[in-house]
Amino acid sequence: MAGGIDHGHNAFHGVDEELRRLNADISAFQASRPSPWSFPVEVVRAARRQGLGVFPGLSPDPDARVLELPSPDGHAIPVRILYPRDGTPRGTYLHLHGGGWVFGEAVENDPRLRRLADATGLCVASVDYRLAPEHPFPAGPNDCESVALVLAAGKLGDLPTDFLAIGGESAGAHLSALTLLRLRDRTGSVPFQAANFVAGCFDLSLTPSVRNFGADRLILNSDDVLQFVQRFVPPGVDARSAEVSPLYADLTDMPPVLFSVGTRDLLLDDTLFMHARWLAAGNEADLRVQPDGCHVYETFQSEAGARSEKAMADFLNRQIAAVAASRPEVPGAVVRD
């Protein structure tokens, strides 16, 4: 539904006690640890892989495959692929991981992406784009655009293109929005028929909710976002330019999007503002706001996280059904509830 708003479970009371307990545990854990900015980035990346930080450790999917795509400037872009286990794939979901453009990798998301693939029948292709500060803007967006173009041309391995969606969490949602805008502006069309933006950072000049969040590190704090931006955006590049911050872009001719965020996420304003601008540009957009949800709360086991994952799968299944219905000449189209 265009403009649909779901305020999450227990919205009448505006609280989620399970998430409140989770938030307290996260804040206490992070307060007991030194700042990640007191270590070299490679040390933090290694600790993240080992599960020594706030996020769970790696749980690689045994059926995942990695395809290395040659980039236009010669380096290889790894793309981690999961196939749905039940039936013929119905399309492909291009996933861009989070981590503030500095941390993170595709394999971190295997458990959630496995559930999404099996719930939607979509192949999932997650991009290991280049990270800052070694590779600042525009390196990461360039990699994401390169993979999107090859996928849309039907040349990314055997991944189907009957239905294409794109999405990610945090910095991944930002990169997904930039990729859509680049394809529209540089090719004249948007080949993706849906997008899934989870707690995205859409204004790198920092929205009020980021600036006012303070020092409490509930996954992230105000300084963390500033540190990420300083490593990603080179000197002399305007963080408020449309090429960097999609909130300031012309958003016409974009696909339907599900925006998801929690009320305890410092990127709350980014999601609310971007949702409003998406609708104002004449596009379809659903908004799901979870009371007491911290930044990317879906990463942790909770009833709210499971509901959010189901909402994402339901949204994609509705878009798949809508596209299939618009192509009556395609026989045997399968609609999932």
C-alpha positions in Angstrom: 0.0 0.0 0.0 1.4 3.4 -1.0 2.3 5.4 2.1 1.4 2.6 4.5 2.6 3.0 8.0 3.0 0.2 10.5 4.0 1.4 14.0 5.1 -2.1 15.1 3.9 -4.4 17.8 2.3 -3.0 20.9 2.3 0.4 19.4 -0.8 1.4 21.5 1.4 1.4 24.6 4.5 2.5 22.6 6.8 0.1 24.4 8.5 -3.3 23.8 9.8 -4.7 27.0 12.0 -7.3 25.3 13.7 -4.7 23.3 14.1 -2.4 26.3 16.0 -5.3 28.1 18.1 -5.8 25.0 18.9 -2.1 24.8 20.1 -2.1 28.4 22.3 -5.1 27.8 23.8 -3.6 24.6 24.5 -0.2 26.3 26.1 -1.9 29.3 28.2 -4.2 27.1 29.5 -1.3 25.0 30.1 1.0 28.0 32.4 -1.7 29.4 34.5 -1.8 26.2 37.0 0.8 24.8 35.9 3.0 21.9 36.4 1.2 18.6 38.1 4.3 17.3 41.0 3.6 19.8 42.1 0.7 17.6 43.2 0.4 13.9 40.3 -0.5 11.7 41.8 -3.9 10.8 41.8 -4.8 14.5 38.1 -3.9 14.8 37.3 -5.8 11.7 39.0 -8.9 13.0 37.2 -8.7 16.3 33.9 -8.3 14.5 34.5 -11.5 12.5 35.3 -13.3 15.8 32.1 -12.1 17.5 34.1 -10.1 20.1 32.1 -6.9 19.6 28.4 -6.2 20.1 27.2 -8.2 17.1 27.1 -12.0 16.9 30.0 -13.8 15.3 30.0 -15.3 11.8 27.7 -18.2 10.9 28.5 -18.8 7.3 25.8 -20.5 5.2 27.1 -23.9 4.0 25.5 -23.4 0.6 26.7 -19.9 -0.1 28.8 -19.4 -3.3 31.1 -16.5 -4.0 31.4 -15.0 -7.5 34.2 -12.5 -8.3 33.0 -9.8 -10.7 35.8 -7.9 -12.6 35.2 -4.2 -12.1 35.7 -1.6 -14.8 39.0 -0.5 -13.2 40.4 -4.0 -12.9 39.8 -5.1 -9.3 37.6 -8.0 -8.4 34.3 -7.4 -6.5 33.3 -10.5 -4.5 29.5 -11.2 -4.6 28.2 -13.8 -2.1 25.2 -15.7 -3.4 22.5 -17.7 -1.7 19.9 -19.6 -3.6 16.5 -20.4 -2.2 16.2 -24.0 -1.1 12.6 -24.5 -2.3 11.8 -24.4 -6.0 12.9 -22.4 -8.9 14.1 -18.9 -8.0 11.7 -16.1 -8.8 14.2 -13.3 -9.1 17.2 -11.7 -7.3 17.6 -9.5 -4.3 20.8 -7.4 -4.4 22.0 -6.9 -0.9 24.4 -4.2 0.4 25.7 -4.8 3.9 26.0 -2.2 6.7 29.0 -1.2 8.8 29.4 2.5 8.3 31.2 2.1 5.0 34.2 1.1 7.1 33.3 -2.2 8.7 31.1 -5.2 7.7 31.1 -7.9 5.1 28.6 -9.9 3.2 29.1 -13.2 5.2 27.9 -11.5 8.4 24.4 -11.5 7.1 24.1 -15.1 6.0 21.5 -16.2 8.6 19.1 -13.4 7.9 19.6 -13.5 4.2 19.1 -17.3 4.1 15.7 -16.8 5.8 14.8 -14.0 3.3 15.8 -16.2 0.3 13.7 -19.1 1.6 10.7 -16.9 2.5 10.6 -15.1 -0.9 12.0 -17.5 -3.4 14.6 -14.9 -4.4 18.3 -15.5 -4.9 20.3 -13.1 -2.7 23.5 -11.5 -4.0 25.4 -9.7 -1.3 28.2 -7.4 -2.4 31.6 -7.1 -0.7 32.2 -3.5 -1.9 35.4 -1.7 -1.1 35.6 -0.1 2.4 36.9 3.2 3.7 39.2 4.7 4.8 41.4 2.7 2.4 38.8 3.2 -0.4 36.7 6.3 0.3 33.8 7.7 -1.7 33.2 7.0 -4.5 34.8 3.5 -4.5 32.1 1.7 -2.6 29.2 3.2 -4.5 31.1 2.5 -7.8 31.4 -1.2 -6.9 27.7 -1.4 -6.0 26.7 0.3 -9.3 28.9 -2.1 -11.2 27.3 -5.2 -9.7 23.8 -3.8 -10.2 24.5 -3.1 -13.9 25.8 -6.6 -14.5 22.9 -8.1 -12.6 20.3 -6.1 -14.5 21.9 -7.2 -17.8 21.4 -10.8 -16.8 25.1 -11.5 -16.7 25.7 -12.0 -13.0 26.3 -15.8 -13.0 23.0 -17.6 -13.4 21.0 -15.2 -11.3 17.4 -14.6 -12.6 16.1 -11.1 -13.5 12.4 -11.8 -13.7 12.1 -9.7 -10.5 14.8 -7.5 -9.1 15.0 -5.9 -5.7 17.7 -4.1 -3.8 18.3 -3.3 -0.2 20.5 -3.2 2.9 21.0 -2.0 6.4 22.4 1.3 7.7 25.2 2.2 5.2 23.9 -0.6 3.0 20.5 1.2 2.7 22.4 4.4 1.8 24.3 2.6 -0.9 21.1 1.0 -2.2 19.5 4.4 -2.6 22.6 5.8 -4.3 22.7 2.8 -6.7 19.1 3.3 -7.7 19.7 7.0 -8.4 22.9 6.3 -10.3 21.2 3.8 -12.6 18.3 6.2 -13.2 20.6 9.1 -14.0 23.2 7.3 -16.0 21.1 4.7 -17.9 17.7 6.3 -18.0 15.9 3.5 -16.3 15.6 1.7 -12.9 15.6 -2.0 -13.4 14.8 -2.8 -9.7 11.1 -3.2 -8.9 11.4 -2.9 -5.1 13.7 -1.8 -2.4 14.2 -2.6 1.3 15.8 0.1 3.4 16.6 -0.8 7.0 17.7 2.0 9.3 19.5 3.9 6.5 21.8 6.8 6.7 20.5 9.1 4.0 22.0 12.5 5.1 25.7 12.4 5.7 25.7 16.0 7.0 23.9 14.4 10.0 20.2 14.7 10.8 18.9 16.1 14.2 18.4 12.6 15.6 22.0 11.8 14.9 23.4 15.1 16.3 21.2 14.9 19.4 21.6 11.2 20.3 24.6 11.8 22.5 27.4 9.7 23.8 25.5 6.5 24.9 26.7 3.9 22.5 23.5 1.9 21.7 25.1 0.2 18.7 26.2 3.7 17.6 26.4 7.1 19.1 26.6 10.6 17.6 30.4 10.5 17.4 30.4 7.1 15.7 28.4 8.4 12.7 30.6 11.4 12.4 33.7 9.2 12.5 32.2 7.0 9.8 31.4 10.0 7.6 34.9 11.5 8.0 36.5 8.2 6.8 34.0 7.7 3.9 33.7 11.3 2.5 37.0 12.8 1.3 38.0 16.3 2.1 36.5 18.8 -0.4 33.5 16.6 -1.1 30.2 18.1 0.2 28.5 15.6 2.5 25.2 17.3 1.7 25.5 16.9 -2.1 23.0 14.6 -3.8 25.8 12.4 -5.0 26.7 11.6 -1.4 23.5 12.1 0.5 20.4 10.7 -1.3 18.0 12.7 1.0 18.9 15.8 -1.1 18.5 14.1 -4.5 15.6 14.2 -7.0 13.7 11.1 -6.0 11.3 10.8 -8.9 10.8 7.5 -10.8 11.9 5.3 -7.9 10.5 1.8 -7.1 8.3 1.0 -4.1 10.3 0.8 -0.8 9.8 -0.6 2.6 11.4 1.7 5.2 12.1 0.1 8.6 13.5 1.7 11.8 13.3 1.7 15.5 12.4 4.6 17.8 15.7 4.1 19.7 17.7 4.3 16.5 19.8 7.5 16.1 19.1 7.3 12.4 15.3 7.6 13.0 15.1 11.0 11.3 17.0 9.7 8.2 14.3 7.1 7.7 11.3 9.4 8.5 12.6 12.2 6.3 13.5 9.9 3.4 10.1 8.2 3.6 8.4 11.6 3.3 10.5 12.7 0.4 10.0 9.3 -1.4 6.2 9.8 -1.2 6.4 13.5 -2.1 8.3 12.5 -5.3 5.3 10.4 -6.3 6.7 7.0 -5.4 5.2 4.2 -3.3 6.6 3.7 0.2 5.7 1.8 3.3 7.1 2.8 6.7 7.5 0.4 9.7 8.5 2.0 13.0 9.3 -0.4 15.9 8.9 1.0 19.4 12.2 0.7 21.4 14.1 -0.7 18.5 17.7 0.2 18.5 19.9 0.5 15.4 19.6 -2.7 13.3 17.8 -4.5 16.2 17.0 -7.2 13.6 20.5 -8.4 14.1 19.7 -9.8 17.5 17.2 -12.5 18.4 13.9 -11.1 19.5 10.2 -11.3 18.7 10.3 -7.8 17.2 13.3 -8.8 15.0 11.4 -11.8 13.7 8.3 -9.7 13.0 10.5 -7.2 11.1 12.1 -9.9 9.0 8.6 -11.3 8.2 7.4 -7.8 7.2 10.3 -7.5 4.8 9.6 -10.9 3.2 5.9 -10.1 3.0 6.6 -6.8 1.3 8.9 -8.4 -1.3 6.3 -11.2 -1.9 3.6 -8.5 -2.5 5.9 -6.7 -5.0 6.7 -10.0 -6.8 3.0 -10.8 -7.1 2.3 -7.3 -8.4 5.0 -7.6 -11.1 3.8 -11.1 -12.0 0.2 -9.8 -12.3 1.4 -7.0 -14.6 2.8 -9.7 -16.9 -0.1 -12.0 -17.7 1.7 -13.4 -20.7 4.2 -15.2 -18.3 2.7 -18.6 -17.6 3.0 -20.5 -14.4 3.7 -17.5 -12.2 3.8 -18.5 -8.5 2.4 -16.2 -5.8 3.4 -16.7 -2.2 1.5 -15.4 0.7 
